[in-house]
Amino acid sequence: MASDITVEAVRAALNLQQVKAEVAGWNIVNARAADGPVFVVDDSRAREVLAGAVEWDSEPSRAAHLAESATAIVDERYDLPRPSLDDSVADSVTAGLNYQALSESLGRHLALMRLAISGRS
């Protein structure tokens, strides 16, 4: 059960980082558009998605919902000042690095599980 919780929490975090990278990309594309929207990630909803992944149980539909709910945390705003291009690129790079770190951690976790199952040291 603990492994399932870990995998679901990391999967939700990976989805969140992917959404953050996409949002940064959308803001980079719209950097010169005078009347275009500013896309932001709602951090309170993002925390709810991650908390939901930690509370994951064996119900498959709940796990699928958590994986898809990361995209519901993006707001399209017209009342915010446009972020600088440097800030948007930094956000994109940060999301990419976080995604890479989470992927490596999940890979190590699964490798340890494989070793435990096979009985080799």
A tleap script that builds the chain and sets N, CA, C and O, in Angstrom:
source leaprc.protein.ff14SB
mol = sequence {
  NMET ALA SER ASP ILE THR VAL GLU ALA VAL
  ARG ALA ALA LEU ASN LEU GLN GLN VAL LYS
  ALA GLU VAL ALA GLY TRP ASN ILE VAL ASN
  ALA ARG ALA ALA ASP GLY PRO VAL PHE VAL
  VAL ASP ASP SER ARG ALA ARG GLU VAL LEU
  ALA GLY ALA VAL GLU TRP ASP SER GLU PRO
  SER ARG ALA ALA HIE LEU ALA GLU SER ALA
  THR ALA ILE VAL ASP GLU ARG TYR ASP LEU
  PRO ARG PRO SER LEU ASP ASP SER VAL ALA
  ASP SER VAL THR ALA GLY LEU ASN TYR GLN
  ALA LEU SER GLU SER LEU GLY ARG HIE LEU
  ALA LEU MET ARG LEU ALA ILE SER GLY ARG
  CSER
}
set mol.1.N position { 0.815 -1.189 0.000 }
set mol.1.CA position { 0.000 0.000 0.000 }
set mol.1.C position { 0.864 1.260 0.000 }
set mol.1.O position { 0.562 2.225 -0.702 }
set mol.2.N position { 1.939 1.247 0.791 }
set mol.2.CA position { 2.804 2.428 0.849 }
set mol.2.C position { 3.446 2.697 -0.497 }
set mol.2.O position { 3.623 3.856 -0.872 }
set mol.3.N position { 3.801 1.653 -1.234 }
set mol.3.CA position { 4.397 1.845 -2.554 }
set mol.3.C position { 3.401 2.476 -3.508 }
set mol.3.O position { 3.755 3.343 -4.307 }
set mol.4.N position { 2.143 2.033 -3.422 }
set mol.4.CA position { 1.121 2.606 -4.282 }
set mol.4.C position { 0.940 4.092 -3.997 }
set mol.4.O position { 0.781 4.893 -4.919 }
set mol.5.N position { 0.966 4.454 -2.723 }
set mol.5.CA position { 0.832 5.859 -2.349 }
set mol.5.C position { 2.002 6.659 -2.901 }
set mol.5.O position { 1.815 7.753 -3.435 }
set mol.6.N position { 3.207 6.117 -2.772 }
set mol.6.CA position { 4.387 6.813 -3.273 }
set mol.6.C position { 4.306 7.011 -4.775 }
set mol.6.O position { 4.550 8.111 -5.271 }
set mol.7.N position { 3.966 5.960 -5.501 }
set mol.7.CA position { 3.898 6.046 -6.953 }
set mol.7.C position { 2.822 7.039 -7.381 }
set mol.7.O position { 3.055 7.840 -8.286 }
set mol.8.N position { 1.656 7.002 -6.754 }
set mol.8.CA position { 0.583 7.929 -7.116 }
set mol.8.C position { 0.949 9.366 -6.771 }
set mol.8.O position { 0.638 10.278 -7.537 }
set mol.9.N position { 1.603 9.585 -5.637 }
set mol.9.CA position { 2.010 10.945 -5.258 }
set mol.9.C position { 3.046 11.487 -6.243 }
set mol.9.O position { 2.975 12.648 -6.647 }
set mol.10.N position { 3.998 10.654 -6.625 }
set mol.10.CA position { 5.020 11.106 -7.578 }
set mol.10.C position { 4.393 11.327 -8.950 }
set mol.10.O position { 4.751 12.275 -9.648 }
set mol.11.N position { 3.460 10.460 -9.344 }
set mol.11.CA position { 2.799 10.644 -10.636 }
set mol.11.C position { 2.027 11.964 -10.662 }
set mol.11.O position { 2.066 12.683 -11.661 }
set mol.12.N position { 1.331 12.285 -9.579 }
set mol.12.CA position { 0.614 13.560 -9.510 }
set mol.12.C position { 1.598 14.734 -9.553 }
set mol.12.O position { 1.331 15.745 -10.202 }
set mol.13.N position { 2.723 14.601 -8.869 }
set mol.13.CA position { 3.733 15.665 -8.879 }
set mol.13.C position { 4.346 15.818 -10.272 }
set mol.13.O position { 4.622 16.936 -10.706 }
set mol.14.N position { 4.559 14.705 -10.972 }
set mol.14.CA position { 5.063 14.774 -12.348 }
set mol.14.C position { 4.069 15.498 -13.247 }
set mol.14.O position { 4.458 16.342 -14.055 }
set mol.15.N position { 2.791 15.171 -13.110 }
set mol.15.CA position { 1.764 15.858 -13.903 }
set mol.15.C position { 1.742 17.349 -13.594 }
set mol.15.O position { 1.585 18.175 -14.493 }
set mol.16.N position { 1.898 17.685 -12.324 }
set mol.16.CA position { 1.910 19.090 -11.926 }
set mol.16.C position { 3.092 19.824 -12.569 }
set mol.16.O position { 2.931 20.940 -13.064 }
set mol.17.N position { 4.261 19.212 -12.564 }
set mol.17.CA position { 5.428 19.854 -13.176 }
set mol.17.C position { 5.262 19.995 -14.683 }
set mol.17.O position { 5.702 20.983 -15.271 }
set mol.18.N position { 4.629 19.011 -15.306 }
set mol.18.CA position { 4.357 19.107 -16.738 }
set mol.18.C position { 3.429 20.285 -17.027 }
set mol.18.O position { 3.649 21.036 -17.977 }
set mol.19.N position { 2.401 20.440 -16.213 }
set mol.19.CA position { 1.469 21.558 -16.389 }
set mol.19.C position { 2.195 22.881 -16.175 }
set mol.19.O position { 1.964 23.835 -16.918 }
set mol.20.N position { 3.067 22.954 -15.172 }
set mol.20.CA position { 3.814 24.192 -14.927 }
set mol.20.C position { 4.708 24.542 -16.111 }
set mol.20.O position { 4.836 25.714 -16.466 }
set mol.21.N position { 5.327 23.534 -16.724 }
set mol.21.CA position { 6.160 23.780 -17.906 }
set mol.21.C position { 5.302 24.256 -19.077 }
set mol.21.O position { 5.704 25.154 -19.816 }
set mol.22.N position { 4.129 23.660 -19.245 }
set mol.22.CA position { 3.230 24.090 -20.318 }
set mol.22.C position { 2.747 25.519 -20.099 }
set mol.22.O position { 2.675 26.302 -21.046 }
set mol.23.N position { 2.419 25.860 -18.865 }
set mol.23.CA position { 1.968 27.216 -18.550 }
set mol.23.C position { 3.081 28.223 -18.841 }
set mol.23.O position { 2.824 29.293 -19.393 }
set mol.24.N position { 4.300 27.885 -18.476 }
set mol.24.CA position { 5.431 28.777 -18.771 }
set mol.24.C position { 5.587 28.941 -20.279 }
set mol.24.O position { 5.848 30.042 -20.762 }
set mol.25.N position { 5.427 27.849 -21.021 }
set mol.25.CA position { 5.506 27.922 -22.480 }
set mol.25.C position { 4.414 28.801 -23.070 }
set mol.25.O position { 4.669 29.585 -23.983 }
set mol.26.N position { 3.195 28.671 -22.547 }
set mol.26.CA position { 2.095 29.513 -23.038 }
set mol.26.C position { 2.392 30.988 -22.763 }
set mol.26.O position { 2.104 31.848 -23.595 }
set mol.27.N position { 2.969 31.275 -21.594 }
set mol.27.CA position { 3.298 32.666 -21.267 }
set mol.27.C position { 4.443 33.184 -22.134 }
set mol.27.O position { 4.485 34.370 -22.460 }
set mol.28.N position { 5.365 32.309 -22.508 }
set mol.28.CA position { 6.450 32.719 -23.416 }
set mol.28.C position { 5.865 33.051 -24.788 }
set mol.28.O position { 6.221 34.060 -25.397 }
set mol.29.N position { 4.969 32.197 -25.264 }
set mol.29.CA position { 4.342 32.435 -26.565 }
set mol.29.C position { 3.556 33.741 -26.553 }
set mol.29.O position { 3.571 34.474 -27.542 }
set mol.30.N position { 2.877 34.043 -25.468 }
set mol.30.CA position { 2.051 35.249 -25.375 }
set mol.30.C position { 2.809 36.468 -24.860 }
set mol.30.O position { 2.191 37.490 -24.562 }
set mol.31.N position { 4.127 36.382 -24.750 }
set mol.31.CA position { 4.900 37.473 -24.151 }
set mol.31.C position { 4.721 38.793 -24.888 }
set mol.31.O position { 4.709 39.849 -24.254 }
set mol.32.N position { 4.583 38.761 -26.188 }
set mol.32.CA position { 4.466 39.989 -26.980 }
set mol.32.C position { 3.017 40.358 -27.315 }
set mol.32.O position { 2.766 41.417 -27.891 }
set mol.33.N position { 2.067 39.495 -26.960 }
set mol.33.CA position { 0.663 39.779 -27.262 }
set mol.33.C position { 0.115 40.775 -26.253 }
set mol.33.O position { 0.060 40.494 -25.056 }
set mol.34.N position { -0.283 41.919 -26.735 }
set mol.34.CA position { -0.748 42.977 -25.831 }
set mol.34.C position { -2.048 42.609 -25.124 }
set mol.34.O position { -2.241 42.967 -23.962 }
set mol.35.N position { -2.926 41.912 -25.799 }
set mol.35.CA position { -4.226 41.617 -25.200 }
set mol.35.C position { -4.397 40.144 -24.848 }
set mol.35.O position { -5.507 39.714 -24.536 }
set mol.36.N position { -3.339 39.376 -24.890 }
set mol.36.CA position { -3.413 37.947 -24.585 }
set mol.36.C position { -3.507 37.690 -23.091 }
set mol.36.O position { -3.170 38.553 -22.281 }
set mol.37.N position { -3.963 36.507 -22.734 }
set mol.37.CA position { -4.088 36.180 -21.312 }
set mol.37.C position { -2.742 35.836 -20.678 }
set mol.37.O position { -1.771 35.512 -21.362 }
set mol.38.N position { -2.718 35.917 -19.368 }
set mol.38.CA position { -1.586 35.432 -18.580 }
set mol.38.C position { -2.074 34.143 -17.920 }
set mol.38.O position { -3.117 34.133 -17.266 }
set mol.39.N position { -1.331 33.074 -18.088 }
set mol.39.CA position { -1.708 31.796 -17.502 }
set mol.39.C position { -0.966 31.618 -16.186 }
set mol.39.O position { 0.240 31.852 -16.105 }
set mol.40.N position { -1.696 31.201 -15.157 }
set mol.40.CA position { -1.099 30.983 -13.841 }
set mol.40.C position { -1.567 29.639 -13.296 }
set mol.40.O position { -2.659 29.166 -13.610 }
set mol.41.N position { -0.718 29.042 -12.478 }
set mol.41.CA position { -1.057 27.798 -11.794 }
set mol.41.C position { -1.582 28.166 -10.417 }
set mol.41.O position { -0.910 28.866 -9.660 }
set mol.42.N position { -2.771 27.701 -10.092 }
set mol.42.CA position { -3.384 27.952 -8.792 }
set mol.42.C position { -2.738 27.007 -7.773 }
set mol.42.O position { -3.033 25.812 -7.752 }
set mol.43.N position { -1.862 27.550 -6.936 }
set mol.43.CA position { -1.095 26.721 -6.001 }
set mol.43.C position { -1.973 26.026 -4.965 }
set mol.43.O position { -1.653 24.916 -4.538 }
set mol.44.N position { -3.076 26.656 -4.552 }
set mol.44.CA position { -3.938 25.997 -3.566 }
set mol.44.C position { -4.602 24.764 -4.171 }
set mol.44.O position { -4.714 23.734 -3.506 }
set mol.45.N position { -5.041 24.856 -5.417 }
set mol.45.CA position { -5.610 23.672 -6.074 }
set mol.45.C position { -4.533 22.630 -6.348 }
set mol.45.O position { -4.803 21.430 -6.300 }
set mol.46.N position { -3.310 23.084 -6.637 }
set mol.46.CA position { -2.211 22.140 -6.863 }
set mol.46.C position { -1.919 21.340 -5.595 }
set mol.46.O position { -1.676 20.135 -5.656 }
set mol.47.N position { -1.943 22.015 -4.451 }
set mol.47.CA position { -1.737 21.304 -3.182 }
set mol.47.C position { -2.845 20.285 -2.932 }
set mol.47.O position { -2.591 19.203 -2.403 }
set mol.48.N position { -4.068 20.630 -3.310 }
set mol.48.CA position { -5.179 19.689 -3.159 }
set mol.48.C position { -4.961 18.441 -4.018 }
set mol.48.O position { -5.240 17.328 -3.573 }
set mol.49.N position { -4.471 18.619 -5.234 }
set mol.49.CA position { -4.199 17.483 -6.115 }
set mol.49.C position { -3.133 16.585 -5.495 }
set mol.49.O position { -3.283 15.363 -5.474 }
set mol.50.N position { -2.056 17.189 -4.990 }
set mol.50.CA position { -0.981 16.396 -4.387 }
set mol.50.C position { -1.445 15.722 -3.099 }
set mol.50.O position { -1.085 14.575 -2.837 }
set mol.51.N position { -2.232 16.420 -2.302 }
set mol.51.CA position { -2.759 15.810 -1.074 }
set mol.51.C position { -3.692 14.658 -1.408 }
set mol.51.O position { -3.704 13.645 -0.709 }
set mol.52.N position { -4.465 14.803 -2.460 }
set mol.52.CA position { -5.341 13.728 -2.894 }
set mol.52.C position { -4.568 12.509 -3.336 }
set mol.52.O position { -5.020 11.382 -3.133 }
set mol.53.N position { -3.405 12.714 -3.938 }
set mol.53.CA position { -2.576 11.581 -4.361 }
set mol.53.C position { -2.013 10.840 -3.159 }
set mol.53.O position { -1.856 9.620 -3.201 }
set mol.54.N position { -1.714 11.552 -2.103 }
set mol.54.CA position { -1.197 10.914 -0.892 }
set mol.54.C position { -2.286 10.084 -0.220 }
set mol.54.O position { -2.009 9.045 0.379 }
set mol.55.N position { -3.529 10.555 -0.326 }
set mol.55.CA position { -4.644 9.840 0.286 }
set mol.55.C position { -5.237 8.798 -0.657 }
set mol.55.O position { -6.342 8.307 -0.425 }
set mol.56.N position { -4.520 8.463 -1.703 }
set mol.56.CA position { -4.998 7.521 -2.722 }
set mol.56.C position { -5.307 6.175 -2.094 }
set mol.56.O position { -4.585 5.707 -1.213 }
set mol.57.N position { -6.377 5.562 -2.550 }
set mol.57.CA position { -6.705 4.213 -2.105 }
set mol.57.C position { -6.738 3.297 -3.320 }
set mol.57.O position { -6.280 3.684 -4.395 }
set mol.58.N position { -7.264 2.109 -3.169 }
set mol.58.CA position { -7.199 1.122 -4.236 }
set mol.58.C position { -8.236 1.343 -5.336 }
set mol.58.O position { -8.310 0.540 -6.266 }
set mol.59.N position { -9.025 2.389 -5.258 }
set mol.59.CA position { -10.051 2.637 -6.266 }
set mol.59.C position { -9.413 3.194 -7.546 }
set mol.59.O position { -8.901 4.313 -7.527 }
set mol.60.N position { -9.429 2.447 -8.650 }
set mol.60.CA position { -8.759 2.882 -9.881 }
set mol.60.C position { -9.315 4.183 -10.446 }
set mol.60.O position { -8.553 4.982 -10.992 }
set mol.61.N position { -10.620 4.420 -10.332 }
set mol.61.CA position { -11.180 5.642 -10.905 }
set mol.61.C position { -10.647 6.875 -10.183 }
set mol.61.O position { -10.455 7.919 -10.806 }
set mol.62.N position { -10.405 6.768 -8.882 }
set mol.62.CA position { -9.850 7.900 -8.119 }
set mol.62.C position { -8.423 8.183 -8.568 }
set mol.62.O position { -8.034 9.344 -8.689 }
set mol.63.N position { -7.640 7.138 -8.815 }
set mol.63.CA position { -6.268 7.332 -9.269 }
set mol.63.C position { -6.244 8.002 -10.638 }
set mol.63.O position { -5.426 8.890 -10.876 }
set mol.64.N position { -7.124 7.588 -11.531 }
set mol.64.CA position { -7.188 8.199 -12.858 }
set mol.64.C position { -7.613 9.656 -12.757 }
set mol.64.O position { -7.093 10.508 -13.477 }
set mol.65.N position { -8.552 9.945 -11.868 }
set mol.65.CA position { -9.014 11.325 -11.679 }
set mol.65.C position { -7.879 12.213 -11.190 }
set mol.65.O position { -7.736 13.345 -11.653 }
set mol.66.N position { -7.071 11.714 -10.262 }
set mol.66.CA position { -5.957 12.509 -9.740 }
set mol.66.C position { -4.944 12.807 -10.827 }
set mol.66.O position { -4.390 13.905 -10.882 }
set mol.67.N position { -4.699 11.835 -11.689 }
set mol.67.CA position { -3.727 12.041 -12.763 }
set mol.67.C position { -4.204 13.108 -13.741 }
set mol.67.O position { -3.387 13.857 -14.278 }
set mol.68.N position { -5.505 13.190 -13.980 }
set mol.68.CA position { -6.048 14.154 -14.936 }
set mol.68.C position { -6.363 15.506 -14.311 }
set mol.68.O position { -6.498 16.493 -15.034 }
set mol.69.N position { -6.485 15.578 -12.992 }
set mol.69.CA position { -6.923 16.816 -12.355 }
set mol.69.C position { -5.849 17.894 -12.329 }
set mol.69.O position { -6.154 19.045 -12.017 }
set mol.70.N position { -4.611 17.559 -12.645 }
set mol.70.CA position { -3.556 18.567 -12.652 }
set mol.70.C position { -3.841 19.661 -13.670 }
set mol.70.O position { -3.474 20.815 -13.450 }
set mol.71.N position { -4.490 19.317 -14.783 }
set mol.71.CA position { -4.778 20.342 -15.789 }
set mol.71.C position { -5.868 21.304 -15.344 }
set mol.71.O position { -6.024 22.366 -15.947 }
set mol.72.N position { -6.623 20.965 -14.312 }
set mol.72.CA position { -7.699 21.833 -13.826 }
set mol.72.C position { -7.186 22.933 -12.908 }
set mol.72.O position { -7.988 23.680 -12.348 }
set mol.73.N position { -5.889 23.053 -12.741 }
set mol.73.CA position { -5.339 24.035 -11.819 }
set mol.73.C position { -4.823 25.282 -12.525 }
set mol.73.O position { -4.220 26.151 -11.894 }
set mol.74.N position { -5.057 25.372 -13.834 }
set mol.74.CA position { -4.561 26.505 -14.610 }
set mol.74.C position { -5.671 27.538 -14.764 }
set mol.74.O position { -6.798 27.214 -15.140 }
set mol.75.N position { -5.325 28.798 -14.462 }
set mol.75.CA position { -6.261 29.897 -14.641 }
set mol.75.C position { -5.770 30.801 -15.757 }
set mol.75.O position { -4.577 31.084 -15.865 }
set mol.76.N position { -6.696 31.244 -16.577 }
set mol.76.CA position { -6.411 32.195 -17.648 }
set mol.76.C position { -6.843 33.562 -17.135 }
set mol.76.O position { -8.032 33.801 -16.924 }
set mol.77.N position { -5.878 34.462 -16.932 }
set mol.77.CA position { -6.182 35.748 -16.297 }
set mol.77.C position { -5.866 36.895 -17.254 }
set mol.77.O position { -4.887 36.855 -18.000 }
set mol.78.N position { -6.696 37.888 -17.214 }
set mol.78.CA position { -6.487 39.096 -18.021 }
set mol.78.C position { -6.178 40.315 -17.139 }
set mol.78.O position { -5.831 41.383 -17.645 }
set mol.79.N position { -6.309 40.144 -15.818 }
set mol.79.CA position { -6.123 41.267 -14.902 }
set mol.79.C position { -4.733 41.310 -14.272 }
set mol.79.O position { -4.466 42.177 -13.440 }
set mol.80.N position { -3.858 40.405 -14.645 }
set mol.80.CA position { -2.517 40.357 -14.060 }
set mol.80.C position { -1.500 40.978 -15.006 }
set mol.80.O position { -1.664 40.933 -16.225 }
set mol.81.N position { -0.446 41.558 -14.434 }
set mol.81.CA position { 0.629 42.059 -15.308 }
set mol.81.C position { 1.346 40.889 -15.975 }
set mol.81.O position { 1.486 39.815 -15.389 }
set mol.82.N position { 1.788 41.107 -17.182 }
set mol.82.CA position { 2.460 40.071 -17.950 }
set mol.82.C position { 3.827 39.765 -17.327 }
set mol.82.O position { 4.598 40.688 -17.065 }
set mol.83.N position { 4.141 38.478 -17.085 }
set mol.83.CA position { 5.461 38.155 -16.532 }
set mol.83.C position { 6.551 38.437 -17.569 }
set mol.83.O position { 6.315 38.371 -18.776 }
set mol.84.N position { 7.737 38.747 -17.074 }
set mol.84.CA position { 8.836 38.998 -18.004 }
set mol.84.C position { 9.217 37.694 -18.702 }
set mol.84.O position { 8.961 36.602 -18.196 }
set mol.85.N position { 9.820 37.832 -19.849 }
set mol.85.CA position { 10.252 36.659 -20.607 }
set mol.85.C position { 11.264 35.850 -19.806 }
set mol.85.O position { 11.228 34.620 -19.823 }
set mol.86.N position { 12.166 36.533 -19.105 }
set mol.86.CA position { 13.156 35.840 -18.275 }
set mol.86.C position { 12.485 35.023 -17.174 }
set mol.86.O position { 12.894 33.893 -16.907 }
set mol.87.N position { 11.457 35.584 -16.532 }
set mol.87.CA position { 10.744 34.849 -15.483 }
set mol.87.C position { 10.043 33.617 -16.049 }
set mol.87.O position { 10.053 32.555 -15.427 }
set mol.88.N position { 9.440 33.755 -17.218 }
set mol.88.CA position { 8.751 32.617 -17.835 }
set mol.88.C position { 9.723 31.519 -18.231 }
set mol.88.O position { 9.426 30.336 -18.062 }
set mol.89.N position { 10.883 31.898 -18.755 }
set mol.89.CA position { 11.900 30.896 -19.108 }
set mol.89.C position { 12.432 30.228 -17.848 }
set mol.89.O position { 12.651 29.016 -17.836 }
set mol.90.N position { 12.641 31.002 -16.791 }
set mol.90.CA position { 13.101 30.423 -15.524 }
set mol.90.C position { 12.064 29.455 -14.965 }
set mol.90.O position { 12.427 28.401 -14.440 }
set mol.91.N position { 10.782 29.795 -15.069 }
set mol.91.CA position { 9.723 28.890 -14.618 }
set mol.91.C position { 9.732 27.591 -15.421 }
set mol.91.O position { 9.542 26.511 -14.864 }
set mol.92.N position { 9.950 27.698 -16.711 }
set mol.92.CA position { 9.993 26.518 -17.572 }
set mol.92.C position { 11.168 25.610 -17.212 }
set mol.92.O position { 11.017 24.392 -17.125 }
set mol.93.N position { 12.324 26.208 -17.008 }
set mol.93.CA position { 13.515 25.433 -16.647 }
set mol.93.C position { 13.342 24.788 -15.274 }
set mol.93.O position { 13.720 23.633 -15.080 }
set mol.94.N position { 12.781 25.518 -14.333 }
set mol.94.CA position { 12.539 24.974 -12.995 }
set mol.94.C position { 11.610 23.773 -13.049 }
set mol.94.O position { 11.864 22.750 -12.413 }
set mol.95.N position { 10.531 23.904 -13.812 }
set mol.95.CA position { 9.590 22.787 -13.941 }
set mol.95.C position { 10.263 21.580 -14.584 }
set mol.95.O position { 10.023 20.444 -14.176 }
set mol.96.N position { 11.099 21.819 -15.579 }
set mol.96.CA position { 11.821 20.727 -16.225 }
set mol.96.C position { 12.781 20.023 -15.285 }
set mol.96.O position { 12.869 18.795 -15.283 }
set mol.97.N position { 13.500 20.797 -14.487 }
set mol.97.CA position { 14.430 20.198 -13.527 }
set mol.97.C position { 13.694 19.423 -12.441 }
set mol.97.O position { 14.129 18.345 -12.035 }
set mol.98.N position { 12.575 19.977 -11.970 }
set mol.98.CA position { 11.768 19.256 -10.980 }
set mol.98.C position { 11.218 17.960 -11.561 }
set mol.98.O position { 11.190 16.937 -10.876 }
set mol.99.N position { 10.784 17.992 -12.811 }
set mol.99.CA position { 10.277 16.797 -13.481 }
set mol.99.C position { 11.376 15.734 -13.574 }
set mol.99.O position { 11.138 14.554 -13.319 }
set mol.100.N position { 12.573 16.169 -13.942 }
set mol.100.CA position { 13.701 15.244 -14.055 }
set mol.100.C position { 14.035 14.628 -12.695 }
set mol.100.O position { 14.265 13.422 -12.610 }
set mol.101.N position { 14.065 15.425 -11.647 }
set mol.101.CA position { 14.378 14.912 -10.315 }
set mol.101.C position { 13.315 13.918 -9.839 }
set mol.101.O position { 13.644 12.885 -9.257 }
set mol.102.N position { 12.049 14.231 -10.086 }
set mol.102.CA position { 10.976 13.304 -9.706 }
set mol.102.C position { 11.064 12.006 -10.493 }
set mol.102.O position { 10.861 10.927 -9.936 }
set mol.103.N position { 11.366 12.102 -11.782 }
set mol.103.CA position { 11.501 10.898 -12.616 }
set mol.103.C position { 12.631 10.009 -12.121 }
set mol.103.O position { 12.481 8.789 -12.045 }
set mol.104.N position { 13.756 10.617 -11.786 }
set mol.104.CA position { 14.887 9.837 -11.279 }
set mol.104.C position { 14.548 9.188 -9.944 }
set mol.104.O position { 14.914 8.038 -9.704 }
set mol.105.N position { 13.861 9.907 -9.084 }
set mol.105.CA position { 13.467 9.343 -7.786 }
set mol.105.C position { 12.505 8.170 -7.963 }
set mol.105.O position { 12.636 7.150 -7.287 }
set mol.106.N position { 11.554 8.314 -8.858 }
set mol.106.CA position { 10.617 7.227 -9.117 }
set mol.106.C position { 11.335 6.024 -9.713 }
set mol.106.O position { 11.026 4.883 -9.368 }
set mol.107.N position { 12.277 6.266 -10.590 }
set mol.107.CA position { 13.066 5.176 -11.164 }
set mol.107.C position { 13.849 4.417 -10.099 }
set mol.107.O position { 13.914 3.188 -10.135 }
set mol.108.N position { 14.439 5.135 -9.160 }
set mol.108.CA position { 15.167 4.483 -8.065 }
set mol.108.C position { 14.220 3.682 -7.182 }
set mol.108.O position { 14.541 2.570 -6.762 }
set mol.109.N position { 13.052 4.253 -6.902 }
set mol.109.CA position { 12.056 3.570 -6.071 }
set mol.109.C position { 11.635 2.254 -6.740 }
set mol.109.O position { 11.571 1.213 -6.086 }
set mol.110.N position { 11.354 2.310 -8.027 }
set mol.110.CA position { 10.928 1.108 -8.736 }
set mol.110.C position { 12.063 0.095 -8.859 }
set mol.110.O position { 11.814 -1.110 -8.834 }
set mol.111.N position { 13.299 0.561 -8.992 }
set mol.111.CA position { 14.437 -0.354 -9.046 }
set mol.111.C position { 14.607 -1.076 -7.712 }
set mol.111.O position { 14.902 -2.270 -7.685 }
set mol.112.N position { 14.422 -0.358 -6.612 }
set mol.112.CA position { 14.496 -1.009 -5.299 }
set mol.112.C position { 13.382 -2.033 -5.128 }
set mol.112.O position { 13.595 -3.102 -4.556 }
set mol.113.N position { 12.205 -1.707 -5.620 }
set mol.113.CA position { 11.094 -2.672 -5.552 }
set mol.113.C position { 11.425 -3.917 -6.377 }
set mol.113.O position { 11.143 -5.037 -5.949 }
set mol.114.N position { 12.021 -3.728 -7.556 }
set mol.114.CA position { 12.386 -4.853 -8.418 }
set mol.114.C position { 13.428 -5.728 -7.710 }
set mol.114.O position { 13.338 -6.955 -7.758 }
set mol.115.N position { 14.405 -5.111 -7.061 }
set mol.115.CA position { 15.402 -5.887 -6.311 }
set mol.115.C position { 14.784 -6.665 -5.179 }
set mol.115.O position { 15.137 -7.821 -4.944 }
set mol.116.N position { 13.854 -6.033 -4.468 }
set mol.116.CA position { 13.195 -6.713 -3.354 }
set mol.116.C position { 12.376 -7.907 -3.843 }
set mol.116.O position { 12.350 -8.947 -3.185 }
set mol.117.N position { 11.719 -7.770 -4.969 }
set mol.117.CA position { 10.904 -8.866 -5.499 }
set mol.117.C position { 11.766 -10.002 -6.004 }
set mol.117.O position { 11.450 -11.174 -5.795 }
set mol.118.N position { 12.861 -9.653 -6.673 }
set mol.118.CA position { 13.712 -10.699 -7.240 }
set mol.118.C position { 14.571 -11.385 -6.176 }
set mol.118.O position { 15.065 -12.491 -6.398 }
set mol.119.N position { 14.750 -10.742 -5.035 }
set mol.119.CA position { 15.520 -11.334 -3.947 }
set mol.119.C position { 17.019 -11.192 -4.091 }
set mol.119.O position { 17.776 -11.744 -3.292 }
set mol.120.N position { 17.452 -10.464 -5.089 }
set mol.120.CA position { 18.907 -10.231 -5.263 }
set mol.120.C position { 19.321 -8.987 -4.508 }
set mol.120.O position { 18.502 -8.106 -4.244 }
set mol.121.N position { 20.588 -8.917 -4.161 }
set mol.121.CA position { 21.091 -7.722 -3.458 }
set mol.121.C position { 22.026 -6.937 -4.336 }
set mol.121.O position { 22.546 -5.903 -3.916 }
savepdb mol mol.pdb
quit
